[in-house]
Amino acid sequence: MFESPSAGKAIADVAHQHARLAQNIIAVRHSLDQGGEWADLALQLDDLIEVLSDHFSEEESLMLTRDYPATAEHKQQHAAILQRVRTLRGQCENGQSELAPVLLDFIQHSLERHEGTADQAFEQFIAELG
């Protein structure tokens, strides 16, 4: 039987995953700023998509085990963020450098806003449950 992690461990796991996501975005931004090859940028974005998908999946699973009331809305936000990253990934196929920095900024700000609002509310919910 699956046992959900303690509140402290769950919050620490989410924070660790957020740090990894931030590192992925920094790497993508660096490649983009340095004028890296589109194929390399595509690989980095593939990795970011995988990390995001895993993180979102784990977070949503935790929400379900804790009966989090805002799970559906939170899942919609996750889907929107993933779609933005996939859109940026599609730009690699077209080599559209003009749009890529704008999309990356938007993705980064979306994730920061999501972490600062929706994820923070979920972490507070977990902490209150104990």
C-alpha positions as CSV (number, residue, x, y, z in Angstrom):
1,M,0.0,0.0,0.0
2,F,1.2,3.5,-0.9
3,E,1.9,5.7,2.1
4,S,2.1,9.4,1.5
5,P,5.3,11.1,2.8
6,S,5.3,13.2,6.0
7,A,4.5,16.9,5.5
8,G,8.1,17.9,6.1
9,K,9.5,15.4,3.6
10,A,6.8,16.2,1.0
11,I,7.6,20.0,1.2
12,A,11.4,19.3,1.1
13,D,10.9,17.0,-2.0
14,V,8.9,19.7,-3.8
15,A,11.5,22.4,-2.9
16,H,14.3,20.1,-4.2
17,Q,12.4,19.6,-7.5
18,H,11.8,23.3,-7.8
19,A,15.6,23.9,-7.5
20,R,16.2,21.4,-10.2
21,L,13.7,23.0,-12.5
22,A,15.4,26.4,-11.9
23,Q,18.8,24.8,-12.9
24,N,17.2,23.4,-16.1
25,I,15.9,26.8,-17.0
26,I,19.2,28.5,-16.3
27,A,20.9,26.0,-18.6
28,V,18.3,26.6,-21.4
29,R,18.7,30.4,-21.0
30,H,22.5,30.1,-21.1
31,S,22.4,28.1,-24.3
32,L,19.9,30.5,-25.9
33,D,22.0,33.5,-24.9
34,Q,25.2,32.0,-26.2
35,G,23.6,31.3,-29.6
36,G,23.9,27.5,-29.1
37,E,22.8,25.0,-31.7
38,W,19.0,24.5,-32.0
39,A,19.5,20.7,-31.7
40,D,21.3,21.2,-28.3
41,L,18.6,23.6,-27.1
42,A,16.0,21.0,-28.2
43,L,17.7,18.4,-26.1
44,Q,17.7,20.7,-23.1
45,L,14.1,21.4,-23.5
46,D,13.3,17.7,-23.8
47,D,15.0,17.3,-20.5
48,L,13.1,20.2,-19.0
49,I,9.8,18.7,-20.3
50,E,10.7,15.4,-18.7
51,V,11.7,17.0,-15.3
52,L,8.5,19.1,-15.4
53,S,6.3,16.1,-16.2
54,D,7.8,14.0,-13.4
55,H,7.5,16.9,-10.9
56,F,4.0,17.7,-11.9
57,S,3.0,14.0,-11.7
58,E,4.5,13.5,-8.3
59,E,2.9,16.8,-7.0
60,E,-0.5,15.8,-8.4
61,S,-0.3,12.3,-6.9
62,L,0.5,13.9,-3.5
63,M,-2.5,16.2,-3.9
64,L,-4.7,13.3,-4.6
65,T,-3.5,11.4,-1.5
66,R,-4.0,14.4,0.6
67,D,-7.5,15.3,-0.9
68,Y,-6.3,18.7,-1.8
69,P,-9.4,20.8,-2.8
70,A,-7.7,22.8,-5.6
71,T,-6.2,19.8,-7.4
72,A,-8.1,20.2,-10.6
73,E,-7.1,23.9,-11.0
74,H,-3.5,23.1,-10.1
75,K,-3.4,20.4,-12.7
76,Q,-4.7,22.9,-15.3
77,Q,-1.9,25.2,-14.4
78,H,0.6,22.4,-14.8
79,A,-0.8,21.5,-18.3
80,A,-0.6,25.2,-19.4
81,I,3.1,25.4,-18.3
82,L,4.0,22.2,-20.1
83,Q,2.2,23.4,-23.2
84,R,4.3,26.6,-23.1
85,V,7.5,24.6,-22.9
86,R,6.4,22.3,-25.7
87,T,5.7,25.4,-27.8
88,L,9.2,26.7,-27.2
89,R,10.5,23.2,-28.0
90,G,8.7,23.4,-31.3
91,Q,10.5,26.7,-32.1
92,C,13.7,24.7,-32.1
93,E,12.5,22.8,-35.1
94,N,11.9,26.0,-36.9
95,G,15.0,27.8,-35.6
96,Q,12.9,30.9,-34.7
97,S,15.4,32.8,-32.5
98,E,13.2,35.9,-32.2
99,L,10.4,34.2,-30.4
100,A,12.5,31.8,-28.2
101,P,13.8,34.4,-25.6
102,V,10.3,35.8,-25.2
103,L,8.8,32.3,-24.7
104,L,11.6,31.3,-22.2
105,D,11.0,34.5,-20.2
106,F,7.3,33.8,-20.2
107,I,7.9,30.2,-19.1
108,Q,10.3,31.2,-16.3
109,H,7.9,33.9,-15.0
110,S,5.0,31.4,-15.2
111,L,6.9,28.8,-13.1
112,E,8.0,31.4,-10.6
113,R,4.4,32.7,-10.2
114,H,3.1,29.2,-10.0
115,E,5.6,28.3,-7.3
116,G,4.9,31.5,-5.4
117,T,1.2,31.1,-5.4
118,A,-0.3,27.7,-6.2
119,D,2.6,25.6,-4.9
120,Q,2.9,27.7,-1.8
121,A,-0.8,27.3,-1.1
122,F,-0.4,23.5,-1.5
123,E,2.6,23.4,0.8
124,Q,0.7,25.4,3.4
125,F,-2.2,22.9,3.0
126,I,0.3,20.0,3.6
127,A,1.9,21.6,6.6
128,E,-1.5,22.2,8.2
129,L,-2.4,18.5,7.7
130,G,0.8,17.4,9.3
